[in-house]
Amino acid sequence: MTEPAADPAVPGRLAGRLSHAVQEAEGAVADLIPASLADEDRSWIARRTVGVFIGAIIAYLVLLLMQGGTTGNWSDPAARAEEIIKTVVVPIVTLVLGYYFGQSRKG
């Protein structure tokens, strides 16, 4: 039986395993480091902006419902609701999803 140090293939295998272990350790340490204050600020701003946007859209749709209920004419509020969904909601949702999925690929 030979000792591992006498076998020339052992140091290469160990070096490969060691470099892989070092990379995993560095990744684990990076995960333990808390997010910087700038990252937290950006996240807070993004959440507040999306919250205000959702609130404004809901308020607009409620006003359209009230207009349709009081006038009895549902075709105009329905057309306006369809227009706002096509022109505002879909692009913003696409933008937010693209941003978050783009961020997950970088990390």
N, CA, C and O atoms as a GROMACS GRO file, in nm:
protein
  428
    1MET      N    1   0.085  -0.117   0.000
    1MET     CA    2   0.000   0.000   0.000
    1MET      C    3   0.089   0.123   0.000
    1MET      O    4   0.181   0.134   0.081
    2THR      N    5   0.061   0.216  -0.091
    2THR     CA    6   0.144   0.337  -0.100
    2THR      C    7   0.080   0.449  -0.020
    2THR      O    8  -0.042   0.452  -0.001
    3GLU      N    9   0.161   0.538   0.025
    3GLU     CA   10   0.111   0.655   0.097
    3GLU      C   11   0.058   0.757  -0.003
    3GLU      O   12   0.107   0.762  -0.116
    4PRO      N   13  -0.041   0.837   0.033
    4PRO     CA   14  -0.098   0.935  -0.059
    4PRO      C   15   0.006   1.034  -0.111
    4PRO      O   16  -0.006   1.081  -0.224
    5ALA      N   17   0.107   1.067  -0.032
    5ALA     CA   18   0.206   1.165  -0.077
    5ALA      C   19   0.292   1.108  -0.188
    5ALA      O   20   0.344   1.183  -0.270
    6ALA      N   21   0.309   0.974  -0.192
    6ALA     CA   22   0.392   0.912  -0.294
    6ALA      C   23   0.317   0.905  -0.428
    6ALA      O   24   0.382   0.896  -0.532
    7ASP      N   25   0.185   0.908  -0.428
    7ASP     CA   26   0.106   0.901  -0.550
    7ASP      C   27   0.096   1.040  -0.612
    7ASP      O   28   0.044   1.131  -0.547
    8PRO      N   29   0.144   1.061  -0.735
    8PRO     CA   30   0.143   1.195  -0.794
    8PRO      C   31   0.002   1.245  -0.825
    8PRO      O   32  -0.015   1.366  -0.841
    9ALA      N   33  -0.100   1.160  -0.835
    9ALA     CA   34  -0.235   1.204  -0.867
    9ALA      C   35  -0.308   1.261  -0.746
    9ALA      O   36  -0.404   1.337  -0.763
   10VAL      N   37  -0.266   1.227  -0.627
   10VAL     CA   38  -0.336   1.272  -0.507
   10VAL      C   39  -0.328   1.423  -0.488
   10VAL      O   40  -0.431   1.485  -0.461
   11PRO      N   41  -0.212   1.486  -0.500
   11PRO     CA   42  -0.211   1.632  -0.481
   11PRO      C   43  -0.302   1.706  -0.578
   11PRO      O   44  -0.363   1.806  -0.539
   12GLY      N   45  -0.312   1.660  -0.701
   12GLY     CA   46  -0.402   1.725  -0.797
   12GLY      C   47  -0.548   1.713  -0.757
   12GLY      O   48  -0.624   1.809  -0.764
   13ARG      N   49  -0.585   1.592  -0.714
   13ARG     CA   50  -0.724   1.572  -0.670
   13ARG      C   51  -0.753   1.654  -0.546
   13ARG      O   52  -0.859   1.715  -0.534
   14LEU      N   53  -0.658   1.654  -0.452
   14LEU     CA   54  -0.678   1.732  -0.330
   14LEU      C   55  -0.682   1.881  -0.360
   14LEU      O   56  -0.760   1.954  -0.300
   15ALA      N   57  -0.599   1.925  -0.452
   15ALA     CA   58  -0.598   2.068  -0.487
   15ALA      C   59  -0.731   2.108  -0.548
   15ALA      O   60  -0.782   2.217  -0.520
   16GLY      N   61  -0.788   2.022  -0.631
   16GLY     CA   62  -0.918   2.051  -0.689
   16GLY      C   63  -1.027   2.058  -0.585
   16GLY      O   64  -1.111   2.148  -0.586
   17ARG      N   65  -1.025   1.962  -0.493
   17ARG     CA   66  -1.124   1.962  -0.385
   17ARG      C   67  -1.106   2.083  -0.294
   17ARG      O   68  -1.204   2.144  -0.250
   18LEU      N   69  -0.981   2.116  -0.267
   18LEU     CA   70  -0.953   2.230  -0.180
   18LEU      C   71  -0.999   2.361  -0.243
   18LEU      O   72  -1.057   2.445  -0.175
   19SER      N   73  -0.974   2.378  -0.372
   19SER     CA   74  -1.018   2.503  -0.436
   19SER      C   75  -1.170   2.510  -0.438
   19SER      O   76  -1.227   2.618  -0.422
   20HIS      N   77  -1.237   2.396  -0.459
   20HIS     CA   78  -1.383   2.395  -0.456
   20HIS      C   79  -1.434   2.428  -0.316
   20HIS      O   80  -1.531   2.502  -0.302
   21ALA      N   81  -1.370   2.374  -0.213
   21ALA     CA   82  -1.410   2.402  -0.074
   21ALA      C   83  -1.389   2.549  -0.041
   21ALA      O   84  -1.470   2.609   0.029
   22VAL      N   85  -1.280   2.607  -0.090
   22VAL     CA   86  -1.254   2.749  -0.065
   22VAL      C   87  -1.362   2.835  -0.132
   22VAL      O   88  -1.409   2.932  -0.072
   23GLN      N   89  -1.401   2.801  -0.253
   23GLN     CA   90  -1.506   2.876  -0.321
   23GLN      C   91  -1.638   2.866  -0.246
   23GLN      O   92  -1.709   2.965  -0.233
   24GLU      N   93  -1.672   2.748  -0.198
   24GLU     CA   94  -1.795   2.731  -0.122
   24GLU      C   95  -1.790   2.810   0.008
   24GLU      O   96  -1.890   2.870   0.048
   25ALA      N   97  -1.676   2.812   0.075
   25ALA     CA   98  -1.662   2.887   0.199
   25ALA      C   99  -1.675   3.036   0.173
   25ALA      O  100  -1.740   3.107   0.250
   26GLU      N  101  -1.615   3.085   0.066
   26GLU     CA  102  -1.627   3.227   0.034
   26GLU      C  103  -1.771   3.264   0.004
   26GLU      O  104  -1.817   3.371   0.043
   27GLY      N  105  -1.843   3.176  -0.066
   27GLY     CA  106  -1.984   3.201  -0.094
   27GLY      C  107  -2.067   3.202   0.033
   27GLY      O  108  -2.158   3.284   0.047
   28ALA      N  109  -2.037   3.113   0.125
   28ALA     CA  110  -2.110   3.109   0.252
   28ALA      C  111  -2.084   3.234   0.334
   28ALA      O  112  -2.176   3.288   0.396
   29VAL      N  113  -1.960   3.280   0.334
   29VAL     CA  114  -1.927   3.403   0.408
   29VAL      C  115  -1.998   3.522   0.345
   29VAL      O  116  -2.048   3.608   0.417
   30ALA      N  117  -2.002   3.527   0.213
   30ALA     CA  118  -2.070   3.638   0.145
   30ALA      C  119  -2.219   3.639   0.178
   30ALA      O  120  -2.279   3.746   0.188
   31ASP      N  121  -2.280   3.520   0.194
   31ASP     CA  122  -2.421   3.513   0.230
   31ASP      C  123  -2.446   3.561   0.373
   31ASP      O  124  -2.555   3.609   0.404
   32LEU      N  125  -2.347   3.548   0.460
   32LEU     CA  126  -2.362   3.590   0.599
   32LEU      C  127  -2.346   3.740   0.618
   32LEU      O  128  -2.394   3.795   0.717
   33ILE      N  129  -2.279   3.807   0.524
   33ILE     CA  130  -2.258   3.951   0.536
   33ILE      C  131  -2.391   4.020   0.512
   33ILE      O  132  -2.456   3.996   0.411
   34PRO      N  133  -2.433   4.107   0.604
   34PRO     CA  134  -2.562   4.174   0.587
   34PRO      C  135  -2.559   4.269   0.468
   34PRO      O  136  -2.453   4.320   0.429
   35ALA      N  137  -2.677   4.292   0.412
   35ALA     CA  138  -2.688   4.384   0.299
   35ALA      C  139  -2.646   4.524   0.342
   35ALA      O  140  -2.667   4.564   0.457
   36SER      N  141  -2.588   4.596   0.251
   36SER     CA  142  -2.544   4.731   0.285
   36SER      C  143  -2.665   4.821   0.303
   36SER      O  144  -2.776   4.787   0.263
   37LEU      N  145  -2.643   4.935   0.362
   37LEU     CA  146  -2.751   5.029   0.388
   37LEU      C  147  -2.811   5.080   0.257
   37LEU      O  148  -2.931   5.103   0.248
   38ALA      N  149  -2.726   5.097   0.155
   38ALA     CA  150  -2.777   5.143   0.026
   38ALA      C  151  -2.871   5.040  -0.034
   38ALA      O  152  -2.973   5.078  -0.093
   39ASP      N  153  -2.841   4.911  -0.021
   39ASP     CA  154  -2.930   4.807  -0.072
   39ASP      C  155  -3.063   4.809   0.002
   39ASP      O  156  -3.169   4.794  -0.059
   40GLU      N  157  -3.058   4.827   0.133
   40GLU     CA  158  -3.181   4.834   0.211
   40GLU      C  159  -3.263   4.957   0.173
   40GLU      O  160  -3.385   4.950   0.165
   41ASP      N  161  -3.196   5.070   0.150
   41ASP     CA  162  -3.266   5.192   0.109
   41ASP      C  163  -3.333   5.173  -0.027
   41ASP      O  164  -3.448   5.213  -0.045
   42ARG      N  165  -3.262   5.112  -0.121
   42ARG     CA  166  -3.321   5.088  -0.253
   42ARG      C  167  -3.440   4.994  -0.243
   42ARG      O  168  -3.541   5.014  -0.311
   43SER      N  169  -3.430   4.894  -0.159
   43SER     CA  170  -3.541   4.801  -0.142
   43SER      C  171  -3.661   4.871  -0.080
   43SER      O  172  -3.775   4.848  -0.122
   44TRP      N  173  -3.637   4.956   0.019
   44TRP     CA  174  -3.745   5.030   0.083
   44TRP      C  175  -3.813   5.123  -0.017
   44TRP      O  176  -3.936   5.130  -0.022
   45ILE      N  177  -3.733   5.194  -0.097
   45ILE     CA  178  -3.788   5.286  -0.196
   45ILE      C  179  -3.869   5.209  -0.300
   45ILE      O  180  -3.977   5.253  -0.339
   46ALA      N  181  -3.818   5.094  -0.344
   46ALA     CA  182  -3.890   5.014  -0.443
   46ALA      C  183  -4.024   4.966  -0.386
   46ALA      O  184  -4.125   4.971  -0.455
   47ARG      N  185  -4.024   4.918  -0.261
   47ARG     CA  186  -4.150   4.871  -0.201
   47ARG      C  187  -4.250   4.985  -0.187
   47ARG      O  188  -4.368   4.967  -0.215
   48ARG      N  189  -4.204   5.101  -0.145
   48ARG     CA  190  -4.295   5.216  -0.129
   48ARG      C  191  -4.350   5.262  -0.264
   48ARG      O  192  -4.468   5.294  -0.276
   49THR      N  193  -4.265   5.265  -0.365
   49THR     CA  194  -4.309   5.308  -0.498
   49THR      C  195  -4.412   5.211  -0.554
   49THR      O  196  -4.514   5.254  -0.608
   50VAL      N  197  -4.388   5.082  -0.542
   50VAL     CA  198  -4.484   4.983  -0.590
   50VAL      C  199  -4.613   4.992  -0.510
   50VAL      O  200  -4.721   4.978  -0.566
   51GLY      N  201  -4.604   5.014  -0.380
   51GLY     CA  202  -4.724   5.028  -0.296
   51GLY      C  203  -4.808   5.148  -0.337
   51GLY      O  204  -4.931   5.138  -0.345
   52VAL      N  205  -4.743   5.262  -0.363
   52VAL     CA  206  -4.816   5.381  -0.407
   52VAL      C  207  -4.880   5.357  -0.543
   52VAL      O  208  -4.993   5.397  -0.567
   53PHE      N  209  -4.806   5.291  -0.632
   53PHE     CA  210  -4.859   5.260  -0.765
   53PHE      C  211  -4.983   5.172  -0.756
   53PHE      O  212  -5.084   5.199  -0.820
   54ILE      N  213  -4.975   5.067  -0.676
   54ILE     CA  214  -5.090   4.977  -0.660
   54ILE      C  215  -5.208   5.051  -0.597
   54ILE      O  216  -5.322   5.033  -0.639
   55GLY      N  217  -5.180   5.135  -0.498
   55GLY     CA  218  -5.286   5.213  -0.435
   55GLY      C  219  -5.354   5.308  -0.533
   55GLY      O  220  -5.477   5.323  -0.531
   56ALA      N  221  -5.276   5.372  -0.618
   56ALA     CA  222  -5.332   5.465  -0.716
   56ALA      C  223  -5.418   5.391  -0.818
   56ALA      O  224  -5.525   5.439  -0.857
   57ILE      N  225  -5.373   5.275  -0.862
   57ILE     CA  226  -5.451   5.197  -0.960
   57ILE      C  227  -5.582   5.150  -0.897
   57ILE      O  228  -5.688   5.156  -0.960
   58ILE      N  229  -5.576   5.103  -0.772
   58ILE     CA  230  -5.698   5.058  -0.704
   58ILE      C  231  -5.794   5.174  -0.685
   58ILE      O  232  -5.914   5.159  -0.707
   59ALA      N  233  -5.742   5.291  -0.645
   59ALA     CA  234  -5.828   5.409  -0.627
   59ALA      C  235  -5.895   5.447  -0.758
   59ALA      O  236  -6.013   5.480  -0.761
   60TYR      N  237  -5.820   5.444  -0.867
   60TYR     CA  238  -5.875   5.478  -0.998
   60TYR      C  239  -5.985   5.379  -1.038
   60TYR      O  240  -6.090   5.420  -1.088
   61LEU      N  241  -5.961   5.251  -1.017
   61LEU     CA  242  -6.062   5.152  -1.052
   61LEU      C  243  -6.188   5.165  -0.964
   61LEU      O  244  -6.299   5.142  -1.012
   62VAL      N  245  -6.169   5.201  -0.838
   62VAL     CA  246  -6.285   5.223  -0.750
   62VAL      C  247  -6.366   5.343  -0.799
   62VAL      O  248  -6.489   5.339  -0.802
   63LEU      N  249  -6.297   5.448  -0.839
   63LEU     CA  250  -6.368   5.565  -0.892
   63LEU      C  251  -6.444   5.530  -1.020
   63LEU      O  252  -6.555   5.577  -1.041
   64LEU      N  253  -6.383   5.448  -1.105
   64LEU     CA  254  -6.454   5.404  -1.226
   64LEU      C  255  -6.577   5.321  -1.190
   64LEU      O  256  -6.682   5.335  -1.254
   65LEU      N  257  -6.566   5.236  -1.087
   65LEU     CA  258  -6.683   5.158  -1.042
   65LEU      C  259  -6.793   5.250  -0.990
   65LEU      O  260  -6.911   5.229  -1.017
   66MET      N  261  -6.753   5.351  -0.915
   66MET     CA  262  -6.852   5.446  -0.862
   66MET      C  263  -6.918   5.523  -0.976
   66MET      O  264  -7.038   5.547  -0.972
   67GLN      N  265  -6.840   5.562  -1.077
   67GLN     CA  266  -6.896   5.634  -1.190
   67GLN      C  267  -6.996   5.545  -1.266
   67GLN      O  268  -7.104   5.589  -1.303
   68GLY      N  269  -6.957   5.420  -1.287
   68GLY     CA  270  -7.048   5.328  -1.356
   68GLY      C  271  -7.174   5.301  -1.276
   68GLY      O  272  -7.283   5.287  -1.332
   69GLY      N  273  -7.159   5.292  -1.144
   69GLY     CA  274  -7.275   5.266  -1.058
   69GLY      C  275  -7.370   5.383  -1.050
   69GLY      O  276  -7.492   5.365  -1.046
   70THR      N  277  -7.315   5.504  -1.048
   70THR     CA  278  -7.403   5.621  -1.036
   70THR      C  279  -7.467   5.659  -1.169
   70THR      O  280  -7.582   5.703  -1.170
   71THR      N  281  -7.398   5.644  -1.278
   71THR     CA  282  -7.454   5.683  -1.408
   71THR      C  283  -7.531   5.570  -1.475
   71THR      O  284  -7.619   5.596  -1.557
   72GLY      N  285  -7.500   5.446  -1.443
   72GLY     CA  286  -7.565   5.334  -1.507
   72GLY      C  287  -7.503   5.300  -1.642
   72GLY      O  288  -7.543   5.203  -1.706
   73ASN      N  289  -7.407   5.380  -1.686
   73ASN     CA  290  -7.339   5.356  -1.813
   73ASN      C  291  -7.206   5.287  -1.783
   73ASN      O  292  -7.112   5.350  -1.735
   74TRP      N  293  -7.198   5.158  -1.812
   74TRP     CA  294  -7.079   5.082  -1.777
   74TRP      C  295  -6.979   5.073  -1.892
   74TRP      O  296  -6.866   5.029  -1.871
   75SER      N  297  -7.017   5.114  -2.010
   75SER     CA  298  -6.926   5.100  -2.124
   75SER      C  299  -6.807   5.196  -2.114
   75SER      O  300  -6.694   5.157  -2.145
   76ASP      N  301  -6.829   5.319  -2.073
   76ASP     CA  302  -6.719   5.416  -2.063
   76ASP      C  303  -6.620   5.378  -1.951
   76ASP      O  304  -6.500   5.377  -1.976
   77PRO      N  305  -6.666   5.347  -1.828
   77PRO     CA  306  -6.570   5.305  -1.724
   77PRO      C  307  -6.498   5.175  -1.760
   77PRO      O  308  -6.380   5.158  -1.727
   78ALA      N  309  -6.567   5.083  -1.827
   78ALA     CA  310  -6.502   4.958  -1.866
   78ALA      C  311  -6.392   4.984  -1.969
   78ALA      O  312  -6.285   4.923  -1.963
   79ALA      N  313  -6.419   5.073  -2.062
   79ALA     CA  314  -6.318   5.107  -2.163
   79ALA      C  315  -6.198   5.176  -2.099
   79ALA      O  316  -6.084   5.150  -2.136
   80ARG      N  317  -6.224   5.264  -2.003
   80ARG     CA  318  -6.113   5.331  -1.933
   80ARG      C  319  -6.030   5.233  -1.850
   80ARG      O  320  -5.908   5.241  -1.846
   81ALA      N  321  -6.099   5.140  -1.782
   81ALA     CA  322  -6.027   5.040  -1.702
   81ALA      C  323  -5.942   4.951  -1.792
   81ALA      O  324  -5.828   4.920  -1.758
   82GLU      N  325  -5.996   4.911  -1.906
   82GLU     CA  326  -5.919   4.829  -2.000
   82GLU      C  327  -5.798   4.906  -2.052
   82GLU      O  328  -5.690   4.850  -2.067
   83GLU      N  329  -5.817   5.035  -2.081
   83GLU     CA  330  -5.707   5.117  -2.131
   83GLU      C  331  -5.596   5.132  -2.028
   83GLU      O  332  -5.478   5.121  -2.061
   84ILE      N  333  -5.633   5.157  -1.902
   84ILE     CA  334  -5.529   5.175  -1.800
   84ILE      C  335  -5.455   5.044  -1.774
   84ILE      O  336  -5.335   5.046  -1.745
   85ILE      N  337  -5.523   4.933  -1.783
   85ILE     CA  338  -5.456   4.805  -1.761
   85ILE      C  339  -5.356   4.778  -1.875
   85ILE      O  340  -5.244   4.733  -1.850
   86LYS      N  341  -5.398   4.807  -1.999
   86LYS     CA  342  -5.309   4.782  -2.113
   86LYS      C  343  -5.192   4.879  -2.117
   86LYS      O  344  -5.080   4.839  -2.150
   87THR      N  345  -5.214   5.006  -2.085
   87THR     CA  346  -5.110   5.107  -2.104
   87THR      C  347  -5.022   5.128  -1.982
   87THR      O  348  -4.909   5.173  -1.996
   88VAL      N  349  -5.071   5.097  -1.863
   88VAL     CA  350  -4.993   5.127  -1.743
   88VAL      C  351  -4.954   5.001  -1.665
   88VAL      O  352  -4.837   4.982  -1.634
   89VAL      N  353  -5.050   4.918  -1.635
   89VAL     CA  354  -5.025   4.806  -1.544
   89VAL      C  355  -4.932   4.702  -1.608
   89VAL      O  356  -4.835   4.660  -1.544
   90VAL      N  357  -4.959   4.661  -1.729
   90VAL     CA  358  -4.878   4.556  -1.792
   90VAL      C  359  -4.732   4.599  -1.807
   90VAL      O  360  -4.643   4.521  -1.773
   91PRO      N  361  -4.702   4.720  -1.858
   91PRO     CA  362  -4.560   4.759  -1.868
   91PRO      C  363  -4.489   4.769  -1.733
   91PRO      O  364  -4.372   4.732  -1.722
   92ILE      N  365  -4.557   4.818  -1.631
   92ILE     CA  366  -4.494   4.831  -1.500
   92ILE      C  367  -4.468   4.693  -1.440
   92ILE      O  368  -4.361   4.670  -1.382
   93VAL      N  369  -4.562   4.603  -1.451
   93VAL     CA  370  -4.542   4.467  -1.400
   93VAL      C  371  -4.426   4.400  -1.473
   93VAL      O  372  -4.344   4.332  -1.411
   94THR      N  373  -4.419   4.420  -1.605
   94THR     CA  374  -4.308   4.364  -1.683
   94THR      C  375  -4.176   4.422  -1.638
   94THR      O  376  -4.077   4.349  -1.626
   95LEU      N  377  -4.172   4.551  -1.614
   95LEU     CA  378  -4.050   4.618  -1.568
   95LEU      C  379  -4.005   4.564  -1.433
   95LEU      O  380  -3.887   4.535  -1.414
   96VAL      N  381  -4.097   4.550  -1.340
   96VAL     CA  382  -4.063   4.501  -1.206
   96VAL      C  383  -4.014   4.356  -1.212
   96VAL      O  384  -3.915   4.321  -1.148
   97LEU      N  385  -4.084   4.272  -1.288
   97LEU     CA  386  -4.041   4.132  -1.300
   97LEU      C  387  -3.904   4.123  -1.366
   97LEU      O  388  -3.820   4.044  -1.323
   98GLY      N  389  -3.881   4.202  -1.469
   98GLY     CA  390  -3.751   4.201  -1.536
   98GLY      C  391  -3.640   4.246  -1.443
   98GLY      O  392  -3.530   4.192  -1.447
   99TYR      N  393  -3.669   4.345  -1.359
   99TYR     CA  394  -3.569   4.394  -1.265
   99TYR      C  395  -3.533   4.286  -1.163
   99TYR      O  396  -3.416   4.259  -1.139
  100TYR      N  397  -3.635   4.224  -1.104
  100TYR     CA  398  -3.606   4.125  -1.001
  100TYR      C  399  -3.543   3.999  -1.057
  100TYR      O  400  -3.453   3.943  -0.994
  101PHE      N  401  -3.588   3.952  -1.174
  101PHE     CA  402  -3.524   3.835  -1.232
  101PHE      C  403  -3.384   3.867  -1.280
  101PHE      O  404  -3.296   3.782  -1.274
  102GLY      N  405  -3.362   3.988  -1.328
  102GLY     CA  406  -3.227   4.031  -1.367
  102GLY      C  407  -3.134   4.035  -1.246
  102GLY      O  408  -3.017   3.997  -1.257
  103GLN      N  409  -3.184   4.079  -1.132
  103GLN     CA  410  -3.104   4.083  -1.010
  103GLN      C  411  -3.071   3.942  -0.961
  103GLN      O  412  -2.961   3.918  -0.912
  104SER      N  413  -3.165   3.848  -0.975
  104SER     CA  414  -3.139   3.713  -0.926
  104SER      C  415  -3.034   3.642  -1.011
  104SER      O  416  -2.962   3.556  -0.960
  105ARG      N  417  -3.024   3.676  -1.138
  105ARG     CA  418  -2.922   3.614  -1.223
  105ARG      C  419  -2.783   3.669  -1.194
  105ARG      O  420  -2.683   3.598  -1.209
  106LYS      N  421  -2.775   3.796  -1.152
  106LYS     CA  422  -2.646   3.854  -1.120
  106LYS      C  423  -2.587   3.793  -0.994
  106LYS      O  424  -2.466   3.772  -0.984
  107GLY      N  425  -2.675   3.763  -0.897
  107GLY     CA  426  -2.628   3.711  -0.768
  107GLY      C  427  -2.610   3.567  -0.770
  107GLY      O  428  -2.571   3.509  -0.669
   0.00000   0.00000   0.00000
